[in-house]
Amino acid sequence: MPDCKPFLSEEYRLKRWTFSIENWDRTKEYWRRGLYYDESTVQTALRRRLKILRKRDERRRLDCIQFKFQSGRTSIHVAAVIGYNFKSKLVILSTEGEGKGFTQKKYEKRILRGLLEEICKEKNGRYIGDFCVGEDYFVVEDGSRIHGKKDTKRNKGLCNKARVECFIYSIDWPPCSPDLNPIENVWRILKQRLRNRKPYGGWTLEELKDAVLEIWEHEITVKDFNKYIDSLPERIEKVRFRKGGSTHW
């Protein structure tokens, strides 16, 4: 099967390459000062067909069938922050059918003035768990339009105003770069552990919420992601070597 990566236009490749050139000499100690934010979606049913090995006459065996569920596939939208030796709570943002999805106004209220404010207002050299949020900390958010990092007539600087008021120092980050954000690896761990619990899917929405929160709280530890944060110098060097192209991360 081919590797699946976001499509990179020439513009995006150039921005990734420029970012890697500007940051190639940053040490892992520098990246340990980061707070890495992202959202993800988890679903009640599998997205794709499983692959199995079977004999020709075993097609109808129960353990060789991937069942479909009449209720269809529903999803929940979650968000979190990780740092070196730090893990925030997991926030359930929305489920399918709740209004018009996740918007800039909801992001400003639930994340910037919620999750991130709780962390970043502690910035005067205090510790949150084992993570020290000092004057030189920074936040990594991707360039999603929902995050409102660019002021427009329509958003009237809503999100950037919240960043200033909540002491959120968000650095510039290249577009289409999940391979550079270590929390993407954590989402993969979370989803794999969900699959380990129910390989064939078939969660109810409430079961899925409970399982996601339980795995995040009790099974995802700093040992799972400290190594990914420390791999950032290697990731950035790989992007530089590939002139902005995709990496295996």
HURANOR-V663977 format. One record per run of one state. SS is the DSSP state (h for helix, s for strand, l for the rest). FROM is the first residue (numbers start at 1). LEN is the number of residues. Records with the same first field share a line. If there is no record, write none. Layout:
SS = FROM-LEN / FROM-LEN
//
This chain:
l = 1-9 / 24-4 / 32-2 / 44-12 / 59-3 / 65-10 / 84-2 / 88-3 / 96-8 / 121-5 / 129-2 / 134-4 / 141-4 / 148-10 / 166-4 / 171-7 / 181-2 / 198-7 / 219-3 / 231-1 / 242-8
h = 10-14 / 28-4 / 56-3 / 62-3 / 104-17 / 145-3 / 158-8 / 178-3 / 183-15 / 205-14 / 222-9 / 232-10
s = 34-10 / 75-9 / 86-2 / 91-5 / 126-3 / 131-3 / 138-3 / 170-1
//
